[in-house]
């Protein structure tokens, strides 16, 4: 059994915190999510394919979300794209990544419409001659909204029953931002209680 002076304890705590911070950034560096996954068109239209892309992007999705995303990709494959991107082959990797960011999507899936049974190899496309035309399908997947808002109205049931008409006791507005990749949100609530004539402010956690 040994004891530490306040100075030694402070130094030890500082070292532990430094190791924790360095470890965190090292983990982030070596475990970077992949915002874009290349698949065959056939694979992209399956929940398993969407699951693979979600795993690469480190985004957790429910089975119902995977099923819905796969159906949406199948529905969109023969429709005109939202955006037509013209670029040189060497820039294709950067362009598809930027498209996910610009659309504020959780991740993207890229396929080759001319070879639906084959997985796209972006490195081979990037090595093509400068004048080569690149034609790819990109599907941006939105697993969860970045921000959610809500309005809550709470009646005063006791007064409503007595007087035979609905009376509002409290109204509140909340706004929350997503804090995890599996759809948890943290935000604030602002409301007013008419019955007690007072304003209310609070924190909202949704999961």
C-alpha positions in Angstrom: 0.0 0.0 0.0 1.4 3.4 -0.9 0.1 6.9 -1.0 0.7 9.7 -3.5 1.3 13.4 -2.9 -1.1 15.9 -4.5 1.6 16.7 -7.1 2.2 13.0 -7.9 -1.5 12.4 -8.2 -1.9 15.4 -10.5 1.0 14.1 -12.7 -0.5 10.6 -12.8 -3.9 11.9 -13.7 -2.3 14.0 -16.5 -0.5 11.0 -17.9 -3.7 8.9 -17.9 -5.6 11.6 -19.6 -2.9 12.0 -22.2 -2.8 8.3 -22.9 -6.6 8.2 -23.2 -6.6 11.2 -25.7 -3.8 9.7 -27.8 -5.5 6.3 -27.8 -8.8 7.9 -28.9 -7.2 9.8 -31.8 -5.2 6.7 -32.8 -8.4 4.6 -32.8 -10.1 7.3 -35.0 -7.1 7.4 -37.4 -7.0 3.6 -37.9 -10.8 3.0 -37.8 -12.0 5.7 -40.3 -15.5 5.0 -41.7 -15.8 4.5 -45.4 -18.5 6.9 -46.7 -18.8 5.1 -50.0 -19.0 1.4 -50.8 -18.8 -0.1 -54.3 -21.2 -3.0 -55.0 -22.7 -4.7 -58.0 -26.2 -3.4 -58.8 -27.7 -6.8 -57.9 -26.0 -6.7 -54.5 -27.0 -3.1 -53.8 -30.6 -4.0 -54.2 -30.4 -6.5 -51.3 -30.6 -5.7 -47.5 -27.3 -7.6 -47.1 -25.6 -5.2 -49.6 -26.9 -2.2 -47.8 -25.8 -3.7 -44.5 -22.3 -4.1 -45.9 -22.2 -0.4 -46.9 -23.6 0.6 -43.5 -21.0 -1.4 -41.7 -18.2 0.2 -43.8 -19.6 3.6 -42.8 -20.0 2.6 -39.2 -23.7 3.3 -39.3 -26.1 1.1 -37.4 -29.4 0.4 -39.1 -32.5 -1.6 -38.2 -33.6 -4.5 -40.5 -36.6 -2.5 -41.5 -34.3 0.4 -42.6 -32.1 -2.0 -44.6 -35.1 -3.5 -46.3 -36.5 -0.1 -47.2 -33.2 1.2 -48.5 -32.7 -1.9 -50.7 -36.2 -1.4 -52.2 -35.5 2.3 -52.8 -32.3 1.5 -54.7 -34.1 -1.0 -56.9 -36.8 1.6 -57.6 -34.3 4.3 -58.5 -32.0 2.3 -60.7 -33.8 3.1 -64.0 -34.7 6.7 -63.1 -32.7 9.8 -64.1 -30.1 10.7 -61.5 -30.6 13.8 -59.3 -27.2 15.1 -60.3 -25.1 14.4 -63.4 -21.4 14.5 -62.4 -18.8 15.1 -65.1 -15.2 14.6 -64.0 -11.9 13.0 -65.1 -11.4 9.4 -64.0 -8.6 10.3 -61.6 -11.0 12.5 -59.6 -13.8 9.9 -59.4 -13.1 8.7 -55.8 -13.0 12.3 -54.5 -16.2 13.2 -56.4 -18.4 10.3 -55.1 -17.2 11.0 -51.5 -18.0 14.7 -51.9 -21.4 13.9 -53.2 -22.3 12.0 -50.0 -21.2 15.0 -48.0 -23.0 17.5 -50.2 -26.2 15.5 -49.9 -25.7 15.2 -46.1 -26.2 11.5 -46.4 -25.0 8.8 -44.0 -23.2 6.9 -46.7 -23.3 6.1 -50.4 -23.3 3.0 -52.6 -21.8 3.1 -56.1 -22.6 0.7 -58.9 -22.0 0.3 -62.6 -25.2 0.4 -64.6 -23.6 -1.3 -67.6 -22.3 -4.2 -65.6 -25.0 -4.9 -63.0 -23.5 -8.2 -61.9 -20.0 -6.9 -61.2 -18.6 -4.8 -58.4 -17.2 -1.4 -59.3 -13.4 -1.0 -58.9 -12.9 2.8 -58.4 -9.1 2.4 -58.5 -9.2 0.9 -62.0 -11.6 3.7 -63.1 -9.2 6.3 -61.6 -6.4 4.9 -63.8 -8.3 5.3 -67.1 -7.2 7.8 -69.7 -8.2 11.4 -69.0 -10.8 11.6 -71.8 -12.7 8.4 -70.7 -16.4 8.8 -70.0 -17.3 7.6 -66.5 -20.9 6.5 -66.0 -21.8 5.2 -62.5 -24.9 5.0 -60.3 -24.5 6.5 -56.9 -27.2 5.9 -54.2 -27.0 8.1 -51.1 -28.6 6.5 -48.1 -30.2 8.4 -45.2 -30.4 6.2 -42.2 -31.3 8.9 -39.7 -32.2 12.6 -39.8 -29.4 14.9 -38.6 -31.8 17.1 -36.7 -35.3 16.3 -35.4 -37.9 18.8 -34.2 -41.2 18.5 -32.4 -44.1 20.4 -31.0 -45.9 19.0 -28.0 -49.4 20.0 -26.8 -50.7 18.8 -23.5 -54.3 19.3 -22.6 -55.6 20.0 -19.1 -57.9 17.0 -18.9 -59.4 17.9 -15.5 -60.5 21.3 -16.7 -61.6 20.0 -20.1 -63.9 17.5 -18.6 -65.4 20.0 -16.1 -66.0 22.7 -18.7 -66.9 20.4 -21.6 -64.3 21.9 -24.0 -60.6 21.1 -24.5 -58.2 23.4 -22.7 -54.4 23.5 -23.3 -52.2 23.3 -20.2 -48.8 23.3 -21.8 -47.1 23.8 -25.2 -43.5 23.0 -25.9 -41.1 23.0 -28.8 -38.0 20.8 -29.0 -35.0 20.5 -31.3 -32.4 17.8 -31.1 -29.3 16.9 -33.1 -28.1 13.3 -33.7 -25.2 12.4 -31.5 -24.6 8.7 -32.4 -24.7 6.8 -35.6 -27.4 4.5 -34.4 -30.0 7.3 -34.1 -29.7 8.8 -30.6 -30.4 12.5 -30.2 -29.7 15.2 -27.7 -31.3 18.7 -27.7 -33.3 21.3 -25.8 -37.0 21.9 -25.0 -38.6 25.2 -24.6 -42.2 25.4 -23.3 -44.9 27.3 -21.5 -47.3 26.1 -18.8 -50.5 28.2 -19.2 -52.1 26.7 -16.0 -49.3 27.8 -13.8 -48.2 30.8 -16.0 -44.5 29.8 -16.2 -42.0 29.1 -18.9 -40.0 25.9 -18.9 -36.6 24.9 -20.4 -35.2 21.4 -20.4 -33.0 18.9 -22.1 -34.3 16.2 -24.5 -32.7 12.8 -25.1 -34.3 10.6 -27.8 -33.3 7.0 -28.6 
